[in-house]
Amino acid sequence: MTGLAPVAWPPAPIRTERLVLRPSEARDRTAFIELFASAEVGAHLGGARPRAELERMVPQVPGRRPGLFVIDLDDTMIGVVTFDRRDAERPGHVRPDAGEAELGYMLLPEAWGRGYAAEACAAALGWFSDALPGDPVVLRTRTANDRAMRLATKLGFTEVERFEEYGAEQWFGVWRSLTPSR
Ligand SMILES: CC(C)(COP(=O)(O)OP(=O)(O)OC[C@H]1O[C@@H](n2cnc3c(N)ncnc32)[C@H](O)[C@@H]1OP(=O)(O)O)[C@@H](O)C(=O)NCCC(=O)NCCS
């Protein structure tokens, strides 16, 4: 399930100390292809996709959908932060009606190790808690994905459970803003 209904989309660009979170544009196409063709990025996400296939399949303006923020550093895309509604059929839920907002993050390897992912995700979570006060955000990552696990903890996600999915052990956590439910 994609999107982030009922939030109005896109919001105004979000500025952090070093980054801007914004909707995607045609000029981001090369960076999207790099992300999906990267063996390092795909290591815990089912692997890289062939570059030739991506060149054929990726639309002229990739990633134009509610819930997808491009992470922009000095006018160049370095990754994405995403929110998607978690399908009821999948394992891992914190609400009886499922459909929780799930956070995802992917950065180009040259941007790793500088705190950009943490800075972007913290800003995205801040935006989310204003847009949907009191709503939880969930996150799933392979337990073997050290960087993603460190980031989840740093952002304030706490473990709910672990389960097997896609042939690997998954960590499933939740983040709740301090804003009370409406
Ligand atoms: C998961 C991912 C986004 C994490 O990226 P990251 O750069 O490691 O994450 P952070 O932004 O938290 O940066 C942390 C590192 O920046 C370092 N750092 C350097 N300057 C910093 C600064 N100014 N502020 C904060 N941290 C800084 C930290 O010390 C830390 O280093 P360490 O992890 O080696 O200890 C990245 O590895 C990725 O895109 N992976 C592939 C996609 C993926 O697996 N996504 C998860 C799917 S659930």
The ligand as a Gaussian input file, in Angstrom:
#p B3LYP/6-31G(d) Opt

LIG

0 1
 C       20.254000       3.005000       6.544000
 C       21.030000       4.225000       6.064000
 C       20.053000       5.280000       5.576000
 C       21.845000       4.766000       7.260000
 O       22.698000       5.777000       6.820000
 P       23.821000       6.378000       7.813000
 O       24.548000       7.413000       7.066000
 O       24.578000       5.260000       8.403000
 O       22.928000       6.982000       8.967000
 P       23.099000       8.291000       9.857000
 O       22.578000       9.486000       9.187000
 O       22.439000       7.942000      11.148000
 O       24.627000       8.479000      10.046000
 C       25.276000       7.792000      11.065000
 C       26.742000       7.976000      10.985000
 O       27.102000       9.314000      10.659000
 C       28.179000       9.716000      11.526000
 N       28.200000      11.189000      11.518000
 C       29.164000      11.923000      10.916000
 N       28.870000      13.229000      11.005000
 C       27.712000      13.324000      11.696000
 C       26.907000      14.423000      12.102000
 N       27.237000      15.682000      11.806000
 N       25.772000      14.160000      12.778000
 C       25.416000      12.896000      13.080000
 N       26.152000      11.805000      12.714000
 C       27.282000      12.021000      12.022000
 C       27.836000       9.029000      12.800000
 O       28.941000       8.934000      13.642000
 C       27.401000       7.661000      12.309000
 O       28.495000       6.866000      11.954000
 P       28.500000       5.296000      12.255000
 O       27.156000       4.777000      11.807000
 O       29.613000       4.773000      11.435000
 O       28.672000       5.190000      13.708000
 C       21.981000       3.856000       4.918000
 O       22.906000       2.907000       5.368000
 C       21.258000       3.287000       3.691000
 O       20.748000       4.034000       2.850000
 N       21.233000       1.936000       3.554000
 C       20.621000       1.279000       2.417000
 C       19.132000       1.321000       2.438000
 C       18.553000       0.604000       3.630000
 O       19.012000      -0.476000       3.998000
 N       17.553000       1.212000       4.250000
 C       16.873000       0.678000       5.400000
 C       15.619000       0.062000       4.973000
 S       14.592000      -0.240000       6.369000

